[in-house]
Amino acid sequence: MVRFEYAITKHPAEHFQHLVYFCADDGSCSLEQVPGEQTKILEEILNRRGSEGWDLVQVAFGRNGLLAFWKRAAG
């Protein structure tokens, strides 16, 4: 049976000064009007973690940044 390990990484809003995401009063957030070149920040995170064998499971955006949930085969 394949076993997995998981990681949760925090990425403060300061790292994403050029990304525009909107958070409503109820806490729900979404990306709005993101220019193509601005997604490079997320792309770099994905490629760096991917090269270490991690698969992105989920991203949760919040007022102060985002949480990324990762998994990879343990061992």
C-alpha positions as MATLAB code, in Angstrom:
seq = 'MVRFEYAITKHPAEHFQHLVYFCADDGSCSLEQVPGEQTKILEEILNRRGSEGWDLVQVAFGRNGLLAFWKRAAG';
ca = [
       0.000    0.000    0.000;
       1.290    3.479   -0.871;
       1.728    5.748    2.121;
       1.753    9.516    1.920;
       3.209   12.358    3.893;
       1.660   15.806    3.936;
       2.886   19.359    4.356;
       1.146   22.683    4.792;
       3.062   25.805    3.811;
       2.207   29.426    4.599;
       2.829   32.153    2.037;
       2.281   35.690    3.411;
       0.463   38.303    1.360;
       3.709   40.314    1.147;
       5.052   37.655   -1.246;
       2.122   38.331   -3.560;
       2.078   42.115   -3.777;
       1.347   41.940   -7.486;
      -1.368   39.288   -7.295;
      -4.839   40.671   -6.882;
      -7.223   38.578   -4.865;
     -10.397   39.790   -3.279;
     -11.640   38.766    0.154;
     -15.261   39.488    1.020;
     -16.436   40.388    4.515;
     -17.500   36.780    5.098;
     -13.893   35.640    4.523;
     -14.426   34.076    1.101;
     -11.647   34.988   -1.321;
     -11.052   34.716   -5.050;
      -8.476   35.755   -7.615;
      -9.492   38.785   -9.625;
      -7.885   40.276  -12.735;
      -4.554   38.475  -12.389;
      -2.177   39.422  -15.227;
      -0.315   36.470  -16.736;
       3.133   37.603  -15.607;
       1.936   37.926  -12.018;
       1.169   34.219  -11.780;
       4.934   33.562  -11.951;
       5.126   33.775   -8.150;
       2.710   30.856   -7.784;
       4.382   29.011  -10.651;
       7.772   29.246   -8.910;
       6.331   27.806   -5.689;
       4.650   24.965   -7.596;
       7.788   24.109   -9.570;
      10.074   24.261   -6.527;
       7.868   21.955   -4.447;
       7.126   19.735   -7.445;
      10.850   19.184   -8.019;
      10.964   17.854   -4.437;
       8.232   15.326   -5.250;
       5.294   17.217   -3.709;
       1.853   17.331   -5.351;
      -0.389   20.308   -4.649;
      -3.645   19.177   -3.057;
      -5.353   22.498   -2.257;
      -4.735   26.235   -1.937;
      -6.672   28.344    0.550;
      -6.575   32.115    0.046;
      -7.112   34.435    2.992;
      -6.737   38.077    3.872;
      -3.126   37.658    5.005;
      -1.873   35.295    2.304;
      -2.409   31.690    1.394;
      -1.969   28.172    2.695;
      -0.847   25.432    0.326;
      -1.557   21.773    1.110;
       0.881   19.234   -0.367;
       1.311   15.460   -0.412;
       3.912   13.001   -1.673;
       4.637    9.327   -1.390;
       6.400    8.575    1.901;
       9.609    6.673    1.979;
];
